[in-house]
Amino acid sequence: MRFEKLPAREPGTGRVHVIIDTPAGSANKYKFDEEYGVFRVSRKLPEGMVFPYDFGSVPRTRAEDGDPVDVLVLGLTATFPGCLITARMLGVLHAYQRERGKRIRNDRFIAAAETPVNGSPWRTLADIPDSQLQDIQHFFESYNAAQGRPFRFSGHGSRQAAEQALTRAVRAFTSSKDSKPR
């Protein structure tokens, strides 16, 4: 599989491309292995814990933690690792974690799956019940705590804030590629 040519957005629609690494209901966390071009099991979640929704990333982006932008996709039944989904960005949950003694920003973007024939009733984070957003936050805090990694949410941002952060992440990816020798 080759993702380096896949744009962050679907041309003409503005929808975001999300490559799923871990499907909803999975007790395994998957990660794309760039060297071998396959998805591999990154870790097993603690007993009884599963991903609540499909989880993946936006290609050709670089978030503040150095990885592609993380996205939780609502509105589908579980897909599979490597599945390409187009989605409408709803907002962003601002988060920080500690790694090697440093505080690192590691936001979680929330999006709603959309296809040319299947829209979404959600337009912003305000359309999602507070209890559902709290459950999402609790999952990520618990998931990271099980790995011994402090992870805290510090608020959330609007759809516009998520779109602006995504634009910065696309620029950061492009800048990092432009600065490497060819």
N, C-alpha and C positions, 0 to 999 in steps of 0.2 A: 504494500500500500504506500502511496506517496501523497502526502498532504501539503508539501511545500508550495505547490502551485494553486491550491484551493484558496480562493479569496475569503476574507473574514465575513464578507456580506454577499448575499445572493444578488447578482446584477439586476437592476431594474426594480427591485421591490424594497430594498432597504432591510429585508429580514437578515438576521444573523445566521451564519453557518455554525453549527455546533456538532462536533464529532464526539459521539458518546464513548466514554471509556468504561463506565460502570452503569449497568441498567438498574432500574427500579427493582427492589426486592432482592438484590444481590447481597450476599454476606461476604463476598470477595471484592476487594478494590483492585481494579485493573489499571494498567498504565501502558502507554504505547512505548515500545522499545525501538528507538530510531535506528539503532545499529542493525537489527534483524528485520525491521519492518513488520512486526507483529505486536499484538497486545499480549501482555503477560500478567500473571497474578502478582500484584505488588504487595498485598497483605490480606490476611483473613481478619474480618471484623470480630469483635468479641461475641460470644454465644448470645443469640437472640437479637443482635443488631443487624439491620439491613438498610441499604440506601432507600430513602423514602420516594425518590423520583429519579429519573434518568439524570446522570451527572456526566459532564464532559467539558470540553474546552473549545474556544474559538481559534481556528487556525490563523497563523500569521499575526499573532498578537504576543506581546510580552507585558505581563503585569508587573507590579512593583516587587513581587517575590522572585521575579526572573522566569517564571513559568508562563505558559499561555493562560489567558483569562479563563477562570473557572465559572461554569454555568450549571445551574440546576434547572432542568426543563420540566415544566408542568404541562399537563394536558394530554399525555399519551399513556397507553399501557406500556409495560417494559419493552424496550427494544433490544439491542445487542451491542457488544463492543465493536466500534468501527462504523456504526450506523451514522449517516449524515442526516441531520435534522435542520430544517429552517425554522427560526423562531423569532418572535417579537420580544424585544427587551422590555421588561416591566420595571426594573429597578435594581438596586444594588444594596446588599447588606454589608456594611463596613465592618471589617474584622482585623484583629491583630493576633499574632502568635509569637512565641519566643522560640528561637532556635539558636543554639550555641551562645546563649546569653544576650542575643540581640532581639529587639522588638521589630518584627517584620509585618508589614501590611499584607493581608491575604484576603481580600474581599471575595464575596460570593454573589455573583450576578444571578438574578432570577429572570427567567424568560418563559414564554408560553409558545408551545409548538404551533406552527401554522404551515399549511400547505396551500397550493393554489386552489384547492377545493374545500379545505377544512380551516376555517378561521378559528379565532379564540374569543371567548367572552371577556377575557382579562385584557385590560389596557395598561394598568399601572399596579403597583404594589397595593394601593388602596382598595383594589378589587378583591384582594385575597384576605380572608378572615384573619384577624389578629392571632387567633389560636393556631392557625395553620403556620403563620410566620414564626410564632414562638416554638412550635414543634420543629421547624426547619433549623432554627437557631440551636435548639437543644440537641438535635442530632449532631450538628457539626461540633458543638462544644464537647459532647460525650465521645464522639469519634476521635477527636484529638486528645482528650484526656486519657483515653485508653492507650494511646501511644506515648503518654508521658509528656505531652506537648501542651502547655497552656495556650488556650485559644479563646478570645473574647470578642463579642460584638460590641461596637461602639455607636450604633445607630444605623440608619438606612438612608439611601438617596433615591431621588425620583428617577423616572424613566430618562429624563433629560440628563441627569447626573451620570446615569449608567452609560448613555450614548456618548457623553463627553469622555468618560473614562475609557470606553472602548476605542474611541478615536485616538486618545493618547497611547493606548497599548498597541495599536496598529503602527503608529509613528515610531514607538520605541522598538518594535520588531524590525521595521524598515531601517532605522538608524543603526541598529546592531548588525544587520546584514551588510549595510553599506560600509561600515567601518572595518569589516574583516577583509583580509587580503584575498584576491581571487586567484 
